Amino acid sequence: MEDHKQNHIAYFESDPCDLNEFIELIDRTVHHDVVPYADDVQLNVPIYNMAKLIGPLEHKDSRREIMSEWAQVLMTGAGVLVLKGAYPDTTVLDQATSIYEAIIASEKSATGGGGDHFAASGANDRIWNSLQKLCEQAPEVFLRYFANVSIAAVCEAWLGPNYQMTAQVNLVHPGGAAQLAHRDYHLGFQTADISAAYPAHVHDLSPVLTLQGAVAHCDMPLESGPTKLLPFSQIYRPGYAAWRRDDFRALFEERYIQLPLAKGDALFFNPALFHGAGSNTSADIHRMANLLQVSSAFGRAMETVNRSKMCKMLYPHALSALKSGALSQSELSAAIASTAEGYSFPTNLDRDPPKNGLAPETQRAFFLRSLTEGVGADNFGKHLDLMDAKQLA
């Protein structure tokens, strides 16, 4: 019924989103016979015992069967799965944890700590680009950390080969507040207006470009606030328009589930799944997870283009055309769209933090704002240089 109603829609807006249709989707149940490689199903989430599967993952045919099951779970099943014992030897996690704690202390001393996405408030620390920072601090630890066949297989199951790994550490101390329910990167990191500007088929495409994961660096009982999850919510096509609505968020709070994790477990989910970090109500658990955000190899242009140089050369002419009326605002916007970078990512989130919890200002947005404000060409160029410097790793 949902597909019949939604397939003809070219754009998704929040007002037409139907809570009853959403409820019909999340009322589904996962039966063990549709996830035969799972060791257990808890609260509709398949749990995979990696001690049993690590051998089969080394063989092409059984690896394909397991990855096919994982892809089905993430696409049309619960949307989330747990790899139990993804790190059977957690020594490398302890070593990485010590390094991450030192990085957090150093960064807090220098800057006061990094910002966060979707966090209401509370006590937490974030390391942006923990991938590169771990490699720089301890290459041998990094090597053993990411020499993980289980994680490689689930990334390939969703994204195919040649994926790109990024990671961010989140450390939530006792008293740390929960996040609001949300969807994730890409469209989940856009404002409601920008998200609505993308056609419906792009809403369908966005989730298959990214895989979200979390490696538990400590035991995470329920009181420590492991991720709140709403199984099957990723199937709702207008979900990127719906997740900010109060009624959808209220339903999430009524229906979400949480699973305790042990150190060395890994949780992976479709980025379109409604989710949010839980409240850490424990007295003494400092909940640390390395959040893996894995990207498709296909999210790239064919050529490298020096867009900053082009913007600097074009800006005086665009400013002149605006003042003289030689080009309309729509015509100028079209020209700028072919010139400036219109996306905030990738960037260095330490130096280029998200604004309003979502994304930094884009080159294109700055170009248009500069025209409106009448910024001089010299100041325009200097700010572009500053933007470029902030994005460097």
Secondary structure, 3 states (H helix, E strand, C coil): CHHHHHCCCCECCCCCCCHHHHHHHHCCCCCHHHCCCCCEEECCEEEEEHHHHCCHHHCHHHHHHHHHHHHHHHHCCCCEEEEECCCCCCHHHHHHHHHHHHHHHHHHHHHCCCCCCCECCCCEEEECCHHHHHHHHCHHHHHHHHCCHHHHHHHHHHHCCCCEEEEEEEEECCCCCCECCECCCCHHHCCHHHHHHCEHHHHHHHHHHEEEEEEECCCECHHHCCCEECCCHHHCCCHHHHCCCHHHHHHHHHHCECCCECCCCEEEECCCCCEECCCCCCCCCCEEEEEEEEECCCCCCCCCCCHHHHHHHHHHHHHHHHHHCCCCHHHHHHHHHCCCCCCCCCCCCCCCCCECCCECCCHHHHHHHHHHHCCCHHHHHHHHHHHHHHHCC
